[in-house]
Amino acid sequence: MFVLVNLKAYPCDPVAVATAARDVAEASGVRIAVAPQAAHLDAVAETGVETWAQHVDPIAHGSHTGHTLAEAVADAGATGTLCNHSEHRLTLADVDGALDAAERTDLETVVCANNPDQVAAAAALGPDAVAVEPPALIGGDVSVSTADPDIVEGAVAAAGAVDPEVDVYCGAGVSTGDDLAAAADLGAAGVLLASGVAKADDPRAALEDLVSGV
Ligand SMILES: O=C(CO)COP(=O)(O)O
């Protein structure tokens, strides 16, 4: 299972979370990546943890102001990027353009989607993975794998019907080892989570619990 921790804009210490994630990944053998604010990519990558961007824009070098350039996040040490997160939705054309930018710079890609229909559309664009995250469950206490297992199974089926090479992750409310195990049982190859780690009193303990059953 892949564990992708999105720090969003939470007021956590990104280097402390990254250091904990690096240590827990090394100790457990579970692949764990951290996606901090773009301005923190360098510092997070320096810890040695697998580092992801939260977003890249569908642009190349040139006259663009206030955008996130794929080359810049790759230079800062990111090896992957989220795209089309529920809190940063793009048009279909812009998802396609962002994936082109990521491919140009060898960034691994996860396109987020609300439901199986959107998962199918996202999978058709050829990302490395898609992540189904029902917006209503994001930031809540109940994991998508418990609250809406059908949507996870539906996403796995939808992506598989379009392109079996595209991995499916799930997210929203994931915070425990049981949540991770339930996601794996439903066919997910990984989880995308945020508040369960970024808002935890002890992010290291939260990460250790997450991977305890893998
Ligand atoms: O949006 C998410 C991850 O990108 C999920 O957030 P939570 O883990 O806080 O529900």
PDBQT file of the ligand as one rigid body, heavy atoms in Angstrom, charges set to zero:
ROOT
HETATM    1  O1  LIG A 301      -8.324  15.431   0.972  1.00  0.00    +0.000 OA
HETATM    2  C1  LIG A 301      -7.724  14.513   1.508  1.00  0.00    +0.000 C 
HETATM    3  C2  LIG A 301      -6.370  14.113   1.122  1.00  0.00    +0.000 C 
HETATM    4  O2  LIG A 301      -5.959  14.778  -0.010  1.00  0.00    +0.000 OA
HETATM    5  C3  LIG A 301      -8.340  13.769   2.625  1.00  0.00    +0.000 C 
HETATM    6  O3  LIG A 301      -8.314  14.584   3.732  1.00  0.00    +0.000 OA
HETATM    7  P1  LIG A 301      -8.606  13.941   5.158  1.00  0.00    +0.000 P 
HETATM    8  O4  LIG A 301      -7.645  12.809   5.347  1.00  0.00    +0.000 OA
HETATM    9  O5  LIG A 301      -8.374  15.071   6.117  1.00  0.00    +0.000 OA
HETATM   10  O6  LIG A 301     -10.024  13.483   5.138  1.00  0.00    +0.000 OA
ENDROOT
TORSDOF 0
